[in-house]
Amino acid sequence: MKKTLKTLGTFLMLLFLVTGCQDDDTKFGDIVAPTNLAFTYDVVGKSDEFPNGDGSGKVVLRATADNAISFKYMIQGGGEATVAGGVYPYTVTAQGVNSYEVVVIAYGKGGVATTASFMMEDVLLNFRDDETTQFLTGGTSKVWYIAAAEAGHLGVGPNTPDGNNNWPSYYAAAPFEKAGSDVSSCFYNNKFTFSLDGEQIKFENDNGGATFFNASYTSVGGTPLGADNCLPYDVSGVKNVTLGAASSYVSPAASTGTQFTISNNGFLGYYIGSNTYEVLSITATRMQVRVVQGNNTDLAWYLILTTQPPYPDDEPVYDNLVWEDQFNVDGAPDASKWTMEIGNNNGWGNGEKQYYKAENAVVSGGTLKITAKAENFGGQQYTSARMKTENKFEFTYGKVVVRAKLPTGSGTWPALWLLGANQDVVGWPACGEIDMMEHVGNEPNKVSGTLHYPGHSAGNADSTTTTVNGVQDGFHTYSINWSPSFIRFYVDDVEFKTFPNSAAVPFNHDFFLIFNVAMGGSLGGTIAPGFTQSSMEIDYVQVFQE
């Protein structure tokens, strides 16, 4: 039922008070315990004809107390909410006519509190939305995931009467934006199961052990922080889901008119202190919901869910070694595998300061050493080496692994990367570029993974940086896993970047390998005045395919 009857039944209860003070009039300096705590609750639609309300399950709780600053409600089978004015609209969670225990805490100055318990009696919930129930559960059970591949799968906008209240106008996450970082990647691990047990919808969440918390709620995860973060959090257990009539600032044309509440503070992956979600749209495979932030009701968050997992289980396994160089033969790099590039080529498009010479790449002692030197040659003040497998080894899809130690010194710019083999035909960036690892000596503990393609190249490239200590002091493994579905970047087998591959981007044809150390330029930056020489050492490179 979606009636909005205004005849409200009111039940006033004066309650037994449990306070942190021995005397209602006791004062601790300016700190005064709240007194005279009282409650009313209005059941929406209550009348002589409908003594238990209109079936929407909606009630309005009101708390008053002398010397109170805020009130916290804890409702049996529902959730928790803290409100400043004491007025709290709520929708009950159990079908039929039921009573609920409600604990209310009135907070005064300094956090001193007065607590009371009361009963909210005989409230009817008789809302049905069979279509939403069927879509949610599939009639039996259905698993939903965060739609990580879709733009706006997480977003936020205003929740005000005059705002744009049906889309995330403040912020919308890019595809897979939260992947590849320890502080956010847990968001994509959630598996939400909605099932039907008779007439009751049930909910379970498998979050893999960690929850993505909004910055203002990280203390719930046990670690107060100033930014959103993934923190260990137990969400186990079966919870009830209650459908109800949505009531928000959203235009009816932009909503299904249905909301659902997950009991016992259940939530959909991103913790913002709320457990009621308005269903803006839903089909058998996609759902968009809207939820108001618990401690800031001026903000509404949006999530898009899908029945397709963000990381398909059928991604290829690349474990067949098809090409490698172990750099075990002293001397020049193996000419059957590598071509040395020569010259400065007008700074290689990046304002680089080195002249590439074959002599600066040497295999000795079981490693390849690409050495950048301060020396005048070919009109440049520095020399280095750049080598590639073009026309000797080119491939589409696979796993590339390089074990390397990076050079030291401000201005050095080592890179392990791949370039589209059709560059001579379509040009750059249409050919595509995969920078498996880039590093600059001016930021010694950071490495980045970057993709260049039309619309995202040079200074607007799709790049992710991660912190790795000691990359100049010892060897680390840098790798990519490149499939038709994703390109994943790793350091020491830890994923730090995920990119959804598709036919819309140029990463579905042959590429070749390039290793080099540049000096200065647009990324390398200022070269240290006292720089003499430094090397990138490579222990091995391996390419695996199916």
C-alpha positions as CSV (number, residue, x, y, z in Angstrom):
1,M,0.0,0.0,0.0
2,K,1.3,3.4,-0.9
3,K,-1.3,5.7,0.8
4,T,-0.1,8.8,2.5
5,L,-2.8,9.2,5.1
6,K,-2.0,12.0,7.5
7,T,-4.2,10.8,10.4
8,L,-1.6,9.6,12.9
9,G,-2.1,7.6,16.1
10,T,0.2,8.8,18.9
11,F,1.3,6.8,21.8
12,L,3.2,8.7,24.5
13,M,5.3,6.7,27.0
14,L,7.2,8.0,29.9
15,L,10.0,5.6,30.5
16,F,12.2,4.2,33.1
17,L,15.5,6.1,32.8
18,V,18.9,4.6,33.0
19,T,21.5,7.4,33.2
20,G,25.1,7.8,33.8
21,C,24.4,10.2,36.7
22,Q,23.0,9.5,40.1
23,D,21.0,12.7,40.3
24,D,19.0,14.3,37.4
25,D,20.1,17.6,38.6
26,T,23.8,16.7,39.0
27,K,26.1,19.0,37.1
28,F,29.7,18.4,36.2
29,G,30.8,22.0,35.5
30,D,29.1,22.8,32.2
31,I,28.2,19.1,31.6
32,V,24.6,18.4,32.4
33,A,23.0,15.0,32.0
34,P,19.8,14.9,29.9
35,T,16.6,14.7,31.9
36,N,12.9,14.2,31.3
37,L,13.5,11.8,28.3
38,A,10.2,11.1,26.6
39,F,9.1,9.5,23.4
40,T,6.2,9.5,21.0
41,Y,5.8,7.4,17.8
42,D,3.3,8.0,15.0
43,V,2.3,5.2,12.8
44,V,1.7,6.5,9.3
45,G,-1.9,5.9,8.1
46,K,-3.3,4.9,11.5
47,S,-7.0,5.4,11.8
48,D,-10.1,3.8,13.2
49,E,-10.3,1.8,9.9
50,F,-6.6,1.0,9.9
51,P,-5.5,0.8,13.6
52,N,-2.1,-0.6,12.7
53,G,-1.3,1.9,10.0
54,D,-1.7,1.8,6.2
55,G,0.6,-1.2,5.7
56,S,3.6,0.8,4.6
57,G,5.4,0.0,7.9
58,K,6.4,3.6,8.2
59,V,6.6,5.3,11.6
60,V,8.0,8.6,12.9
61,L,9.9,8.4,16.2
62,R,10.2,11.5,18.3
63,A,12.4,11.9,21.3
64,T,12.7,14.9,23.6
65,A,14.8,15.6,26.7
66,D,16.1,18.5,28.6
67,N,19.8,19.3,28.0
68,A,20.0,16.9,25.0
69,I,22.2,17.6,22.0
70,S,21.4,14.5,20.0
71,F,19.6,11.2,20.2
72,K,20.6,7.7,19.1
73,Y,17.9,5.1,18.2
74,M,18.6,1.3,18.3
75,I,15.6,-0.6,16.9
76,Q,15.0,-4.3,17.4
77,G,15.6,-6.1,14.1
78,G,16.4,-2.9,12.3
79,G,19.4,-0.6,12.6
80,E,20.9,2.3,14.4
81,A,20.7,6.0,13.7
82,T,21.8,9.2,15.4
83,V,19.8,12.3,14.8
84,A,20.2,15.9,16.1
85,G,16.6,16.9,16.5
86,G,15.2,13.7,17.9
87,V,12.9,13.0,14.9
88,Y,13.6,9.8,13.0
89,P,11.4,8.4,10.2
90,Y,11.7,4.7,10.0
91,T,10.2,1.7,8.2
92,V,9.7,-1.5,10.2
93,T,11.4,-4.7,9.0
94,A,9.0,-7.6,9.6
95,Q,5.9,-8.4,7.5
96,G,2.6,-8.5,9.3
97,V,1.7,-6.8,12.6
98,N,4.6,-6.7,15.0
99,S,6.0,-4.9,18.0
100,Y,9.5,-3.7,18.4
101,E,11.7,-2.8,21.3
102,V,13.5,0.6,20.8
103,V,16.4,1.8,22.9
104,V,17.0,5.6,22.8
105,I,20.1,7.3,24.1
106,A,20.0,11.1,24.7
107,Y,23.4,12.7,24.6
108,G,24.3,15.9,26.4
109,K,27.4,18.0,26.6
110,G,30.7,16.0,27.1
111,G,29.0,12.8,25.9
112,V,27.1,12.2,29.1
113,A,24.0,10.2,28.2
114,T,20.6,9.1,29.4
115,T,19.2,5.8,28.1
116,A,15.6,4.6,27.9
117,S,13.9,1.5,26.5
118,F,10.3,1.4,25.1
119,M,8.0,-0.7,23.0
120,M,6.7,0.4,19.6
121,E,3.5,-1.8,19.3
122,D,1.3,-3.3,16.6
123,V,2.7,-1.8,13.4
124,L,1.6,-3.3,10.1
125,L,3.9,-4.0,7.2
126,N,2.0,-5.3,4.2
127,F,4.0,-4.0,1.3
128,R,4.4,-6.3,-1.8
129,D,6.4,-5.8,-5.0
130,D,6.5,-9.2,-6.6
131,E,8.5,-7.9,-9.6
132,T,11.3,-6.6,-7.5
133,T,11.2,-9.7,-5.4
134,Q,11.6,-11.9,-8.5
135,F,14.4,-9.8,-9.9
136,L,16.3,-9.7,-6.6
137,T,16.0,-13.4,-5.8
138,G,15.3,-15.1,-9.2
139,G,12.5,-16.8,-7.3
140,T,14.9,-18.9,-5.3
141,S,18.4,-17.4,-4.9
142,K,20.6,-15.0,-6.9
143,V,24.1,-13.6,-6.4
144,W,24.8,-9.9,-7.2
145,Y,28.2,-8.1,-7.5
146,I,29.4,-4.5,-7.7
147,A,29.3,-3.6,-11.4
148,A,33.0,-2.6,-11.4
149,A,33.2,-2.4,-15.2
150,E,30.5,0.2,-15.4
151,A,31.1,3.9,-15.0
152,G,29.2,5.3,-11.9
153,H,29.1,1.9,-10.1
154,L,29.7,4.0,-7.0
155,G,28.8,7.7,-6.9
156,V,27.4,10.5,-4.7
157,G,25.1,13.5,-5.3
158,P,22.9,15.8,-3.3
159,N,19.9,14.8,-1.2
160,T,18.1,18.1,-1.1
161,P,14.6,19.2,-2.3
162,D,16.0,21.4,-5.0
163,G,18.9,19.2,-6.1
164,N,19.6,16.7,-8.8
165,N,18.4,13.8,-6.8
166,N,18.5,10.8,-9.1
167,W,22.1,10.7,-10.3
168,P,25.6,11.0,-8.8
169,S,26.4,14.6,-9.8
170,Y,29.2,15.1,-7.3
171,Y,31.3,12.0,-8.1
172,A,31.0,8.9,-10.2
173,A,33.6,6.1,-10.1
174,A,35.4,5.2,-13.3
175,P,35.4,1.5,-14.4
176,F,37.5,-0.5,-12.0
177,E,38.6,2.7,-10.3
178,K,38.9,1.0,-6.9
179,A,40.9,-2.0,-8.1
180,G,44.6,-2.3,-7.7
181,S,44.9,-0.5,-4.3
182,D,44.9,-2.0,-0.9
183,V,42.8,0.8,0.4
184,S,39.9,0.2,-2.0
185,S,40.1,-3.1,-3.9
186,C,38.1,-5.0,-1.4
187,F,35.0,-3.2,-2.7
188,Y,35.0,-5.5,-5.7
189,N,35.2,-8.7,-3.6
190,N,31.6,-8.5,-2.3
191,K,29.1,-11.3,-3.2
192,F,25.6,-10.4,-2.2
193,T,23.1,-13.3,-2.1
194,F,19.4,-12.5,-2.1
195,S,17.2,-15.6,-1.5
196,L,13.5,-16.3,-1.0
197,D,12.4,-18.3,2.1
198,G,8.7,-18.5,1.7
199,E,7.5,-14.9,1.7
200,Q,10.7,-13.6,3.4
201,I,13.6,-12.3,1.4
202,K,17.0,-13.2,3.0
203,F,20.4,-11.5,2.5
204,E,24.0,-12.7,2.9
205,N,27.2,-11.0,2.0
206,D,30.6,-12.6,1.5
207,N,33.1,-9.7,1.6
208,G,36.2,-11.7,1.6
209,G,37.0,-10.5,5.2
210,A,37.3,-6.7,4.5
211,T,34.8,-3.9,4.0
212,F,35.2,-0.6,2.1
213,F,34.4,2.1,4.7
214,N,33.5,5.7,4.0
215,A,36.1,8.0,5.6
216,S,33.6,9.1,8.3
217,Y,32.9,5.5,9.4
218,T,36.4,4.0,9.5
219,S,36.2,4.0,13.3
220,V,33.5,1.3,12.9
221,G,36.2,-0.9,11.4
222,G,38.4,-0.2,14.4
223,T,40.8,2.2,12.8
224,P,39.8,5.9,12.6
225,L,41.2,7.3,9.4
226,G,40.8,10.4,7.3
227,A,40.0,8.7,4.0
228,D,38.0,5.8,2.6
229,N,39.7,2.5,3.4
230,C,39.4,-1.3,3.3
231,L,39.4,-2.6,6.9
232,P,38.8,-6.1,8.3
233,Y,35.1,-6.5,9.1
234,D,32.8,-9.4,9.9
235,V,29.5,-9.2,7.9
236,S,28.6,-12.9,8.2
237,G,25.1,-14.1,9.0
238,V,21.7,-14.3,7.4
239,K,19.7,-11.0,7.5
240,N,16.1,-10.3,6.6
241,V,15.2,-7.9,3.7
242,T,12.0,-5.9,3.9
243,L,10.5,-4.1,0.9
244,G,8.6,-0.9,1.4
245,A,7.4,2.2,-0.4
246,A,10.2,4.5,-1.2
247,S,10.0,8.0,0.1
248,S,12.7,10.4,-1.1
249,Y,13.4,13.5,-3.2
250,V,13.7,11.3,-6.3
251,S,11.1,11.9,-9.0
252,P,8.7,9.0,-9.4
253,A,9.7,8.8,-13.0
254,A,13.3,8.0,-11.9
255,S,12.5,5.3,-9.4
256,T,10.7,2.0,-9.1
257,G,9.0,3.4,-6.0
258,T,10.3,0.5,-3.9
259,Q,13.0,0.5,-1.3
260,F,14.5,-2.4,0.7
261,T,15.9,-2.4,4.2
262,I,18.5,-5.0,5.3
263,S,18.1,-6.0,9.0
264,N,20.9,-5.8,11.6
265,N,22.8,-3.0,9.8
266,G,23.3,-5.0,6.6
267,F,24.7,-3.0,3.7
268,L,25.8,-3.3,0.1
269,G,29.6,-3.2,0.2
270,Y,30.3,0.4,1.0
271,Y,29.7,1.3,4.6
272,I,28.0,4.7,5.1
273,G,25.9,3.9,8.1
274,S,22.6,3.2,6.3
275,N,20.8,0.0,5.5
276,T,17.8,1.2,3.4
277,Y,18.2,1.3,-0.4
278,E,15.8,2.9,-2.9
279,V,15.6,0.8,-6.0
280,L,15.9,3.3,-8.9
281,S,15.9,0.5,-11.6
282,I,16.1,-3.3,-11.7
283,T,16.2,-6.0,-14.3
284,A,17.1,-9.7,-14.1
285,T,20.8,-8.8,-14.4
286,R,21.3,-5.1,-13.3
287,M,20.2,-3.0,-10.4
288,Q,20.8,0.7,-9.5
289,V,20.1,1.7,-5.9
290,R,20.2,5.0,-3.9
291,V,21.0,5.3,-0.2
292,V,21.3,8.3,2.1
293,Q,24.4,8.6,4.2
294,G,23.7,7.9,7.8
295,N,25.7,10.8,9.3
296,N,25.1,13.3,6.5
297,T,21.6,13.3,5.1
298,D,22.5,15.9,2.6
299,L,24.4,13.2,0.6
300,A,22.9,10.4,-1.4
301,W,25.1,7.5,-2.6
302,Y,24.5,5.4,-5.7
303,L,25.5,1.9,-6.5
304,I,25.1,-0.3,-9.6
305,L,25.0,-4.0,-9.1
306,T,25.2,-6.8,-11.7
307,T,24.8,-10.6,-11.8
308,Q,28.2,-10.8,-13.6
309,P,31.3,-11.1,-11.3
310,P,33.8,-8.3,-11.8
311,Y,36.6,-10.8,-12.3
312,P,35.3,-13.6,-14.5
313,D,36.3,-17.1,-13.4
314,D,37.1,-18.1,-17.0
315,E,40.0,-15.7,-17.5
316,P,42.8,-17.5,-19.3
317,V,45.6,-19.1,-17.3
318,Y,48.9,-18.2,-18.9
319,D,51.4,-20.9,-17.7
320,N,53.1,-22.1,-20.9
321,L,56.5,-20.4,-21.3
322,V,56.8,-19.4,-24.9
323,W,59.7,-16.9,-24.9
324,E,62.4,-15.8,-22.5
325,D,65.9,-14.3,-22.1
326,Q,67.8,-15.3,-19.0
327,F,70.8,-13.1,-19.9
328,N,73.3,-15.8,-19.0
329,V,75.8,-15.2,-21.9
330,D,78.2,-12.4,-21.3
331,G,78.6,-9.7,-24.0
332,A,76.1,-7.8,-26.1
333,P,72.4,-8.7,-25.8
334,D,71.3,-11.7,-28.0
335,A,70.9,-10.2,-31.5
336,S,68.4,-13.0,-32.4
337,K,66.0,-11.6,-29.8
338,W,66.8,-7.9,-29.5
339,T,67.3,-4.9,-31.8
340,M,69.2,-1.9,-30.4
341,E,67.8,1.5,-31.1
342,I,70.3,4.3,-31.8
343,G,70.1,8.1,-31.5
344,N,68.0,10.8,-29.7
345,N,65.1,10.9,-32.2
346,N,64.2,14.5,-31.2
347,G,64.0,13.6,-27.5
348,W,61.7,10.6,-28.4
349,G,58.7,13.0,-28.1
350,N,59.3,13.5,-24.4
351,G,62.2,16.0,-24.3
352,E,64.6,13.3,-23.2
353,K,68.3,14.2,-22.9
354,Q,70.1,10.9,-23.8
355,Y,71.6,9.5,-26.9
356,Y,71.0,5.7,-27.2
357,K,74.1,3.6,-28.0
358,A,74.3,-0.2,-28.3
359,E,77.4,-0.2,-26.1
360,N,75.4,0.9,-23.1
361,A,73.6,-2.5,-22.9
362,V,75.8,-5.3,-21.7
363,V,75.2,-8.8,-20.3
364,S,77.6,-9.8,-17.5
365,G,77.4,-11.9,-14.4
366,G,74.0,-13.3,-15.2
367,T,72.2,-9.9,-15.7
368,L,71.5,-7.4,-18.4
369,K,72.8,-3.9,-17.5
370,I,71.4,-0.9,-19.3
371,T,73.6,2.0,-18.1
372,A,72.8,5.7,-18.4
373,K,76.0,7.8,-18.4
374,A,76.9,11.4,-18.2
375,E,78.9,11.8,-21.4
376,N,78.8,14.1,-24.4
377,F,77.8,12.1,-27.5
378,G,75.7,12.8,-30.6
379,G,74.9,16.3,-29.4
380,Q,73.5,15.1,-26.1
381,Q,75.1,15.3,-22.6
382,Y,74.0,11.7,-21.6
383,T,74.0,8.2,-23.2
384,S,72.0,5.1,-22.5
385,A,70.4,2.1,-24.3
386,R,67.1,1.1,-25.6
387,M,66.3,-2.4,-27.0
388,K,63.3,-4.0,-28.5
389,T,61.9,-7.3,-29.8
390,E,60.1,-5.8,-32.8
391,N,60.0,-8.2,-35.8
392,K,61.7,-10.8,-33.7
393,F,59.2,-11.6,-31.0
394,E,55.6,-10.2,-31.1
395,F,52.6,-11.6,-29.4
396,T,49.0,-11.1,-28.4
397,Y,47.9,-11.8,-24.8
398,G,49.8,-13.5,-22.2
399,K,51.8,-13.0,-19.0
400,V,55.0,-11.0,-19.0
401,V,57.4,-11.2,-16.0
402,V,60.6,-9.2,-15.6
403,R,62.9,-9.4,-12.6
404,A,64.8,-6.1,-12.3
405,K,66.7,-3.7,-10.1
406,L,66.2,0.0,-11.0
407,P,68.8,2.7,-11.3
408,T,69.5,5.5,-8.8
409,G,69.8,9.2,-9.3
410,S,67.5,12.1,-10.0
411,G,66.5,12.3,-13.6
412,T,66.7,8.6,-14.4
413,W,63.6,7.2,-16.1
414,P,63.8,3.4,-16.6
415,A,60.9,1.6,-18.3
416,L,59.8,-1.9,-19.1
417,W,57.0,-1.6,-21.7
418,L,55.2,-3.0,-24.8
419,L,54.2,-1.1,-28.0
420,G,51.7,-2.1,-30.6
421,A,53.3,-3.8,-33.6
422,N,51.1,-1.9,-36.0
423,Q,52.7,1.5,-35.0
424,D,54.1,2.1,-38.5
425,V,50.6,1.7,-40.0
426,V,48.2,3.5,-37.5
427,G,50.7,5.6,-35.5
428,W,50.8,6.3,-31.8
429,P,48.7,6.2,-29.6
430,A,46.3,4.3,-31.9
431,C,48.7,1.4,-31.8
432,G,48.4,1.2,-28.0
433,E,51.2,1.2,-25.4
434,I,51.4,-0.8,-22.2
435,D,53.9,0.5,-19.7
436,M,54.4,-2.4,-17.4
437,M,56.8,-0.5,-15.2
438,E,58.0,3.1,-15.1
439,H,60.1,4.7,-12.4
440,V,61.8,8.1,-11.9
441,G,64.8,8.6,-9.7
442,N,63.2,11.7,-8.2
443,E,60.5,9.5,-6.6
444,P,62.7,6.5,-5.5
445,N,60.0,4.3,-3.9
446,K,57.2,4.6,-6.5
447,V,56.6,2.7,-9.7
448,S,53.7,3.1,-12.1
449,G,51.7,1.1,-14.6
450,T,50.3,3.1,-17.5
451,L,48.3,2.6,-20.7
452,H,48.3,4.9,-23.7
453,Y,45.5,4.8,-26.3
454,P,43.3,7.3,-28.2
455,G,41.8,9.8,-25.7
456,H,44.2,8.7,-23.0
457,S,47.8,9.4,-23.9
458,A,50.8,11.4,-22.9
459,G,49.8,13.6,-19.9
460,N,46.3,12.2,-20.0
461,A,47.3,8.5,-20.0
462,D,45.6,5.9,-17.8
463,S,48.2,5.6,-15.1
464,T,48.4,4.1,-11.5
465,T,51.2,4.6,-9.1
466,T,52.1,2.3,-6.2
467,T,54.7,2.5,-3.4
468,V,57.4,-0.2,-3.4
469,N,60.3,0.3,-1.0
470,G,63.8,-0.7,-2.1
471,V,63.4,-0.9,-5.9
472,Q,66.8,0.7,-6.4
473,D,68.5,-1.5,-3.7
474,G,67.4,-5.0,-4.8
475,F,65.5,-7.0,-7.4
476,H,61.7,-7.1,-7.7
477,T,59.4,-8.8,-10.2
478,Y,57.3,-6.6,-12.5
479,S,54.6,-8.3,-14.5
480,I,51.4,-8.0,-16.4
481,N,48.6,-10.4,-17.1
482,W,47.1,-9.4,-20.5
483,S,43.9,-11.1,-21.6
484,P,40.9,-10.2,-23.8
485,S,39.0,-9.2,-20.6
486,F,41.6,-7.4,-18.5
487,I,45.2,-6.0,-18.3
488,R,46.5,-6.5,-14.7
489,F,49.7,-5.0,-13.4
490,Y,51.7,-6.5,-10.5
491,V,54.8,-5.8,-8.4
492,D,56.1,-8.9,-6.6
493,D,52.9,-10.7,-7.5
494,V,50.8,-8.0,-5.8
495,E,48.2,-6.5,-8.2
496,F,48.1,-2.7,-8.2
497,K,46.2,-1.8,-11.4
498,T,43.4,-3.5,-13.3
499,F,42.1,-2.3,-16.7
500,P,39.1,-3.7,-18.5
501,N,40.1,-4.7,-22.0
502,S,37.6,-4.6,-24.8
503,A,37.3,-4.2,-28.6
504,A,37.0,-0.4,-28.0
505,V,40.7,-0.1,-27.1
506,P,43.8,-1.1,-29.1
507,F,45.0,-4.0,-26.8
508,N,43.9,-6.9,-28.9
509,H,46.7,-7.4,-31.4
510,D,50.4,-8.1,-31.5
511,F,52.8,-6.1,-29.3
512,F,56.6,-6.2,-28.8
513,L,58.8,-5.6,-25.8
514,I,61.0,-2.5,-25.1
515,F,63.5,-1.9,-22.3
516,N,65.3,1.4,-21.8
517,V,66.6,4.0,-19.4
518,A,65.9,7.6,-20.4
519,M,67.3,10.7,-18.8
520,G,65.2,13.8,-17.9
521,G,62.3,14.6,-20.1
522,S,58.6,15.1,-19.3
523,L,58.6,12.3,-16.7
524,G,62.2,11.9,-15.7
525,G,62.4,15.5,-14.6
526,T,65.4,17.4,-13.4
527,I,68.8,15.5,-13.7
528,A,71.0,15.7,-10.6
529,P,74.0,18.0,-11.4
530,G,76.5,15.5,-10.1
531,F,75.1,12.5,-11.9
532,T,77.7,10.2,-13.4
533,Q,76.1,6.9,-14.3
534,S,73.6,4.3,-13.1
535,S,72.2,1.0,-14.4
536,M,69.0,-0.9,-14.6
537,E,69.8,-4.6,-14.1
538,I,67.5,-7.2,-15.5
539,D,67.8,-10.8,-14.3
540,Y,65.4,-12.3,-16.7
541,V,62.3,-11.7,-18.9
542,Q,59.7,-14.4,-19.5
543,V,56.5,-14.5,-21.6
544,F,53.8,-17.1,-20.9
545,Q,50.7,-17.9,-22.9
546,E,48.0,-20.6,-22.8
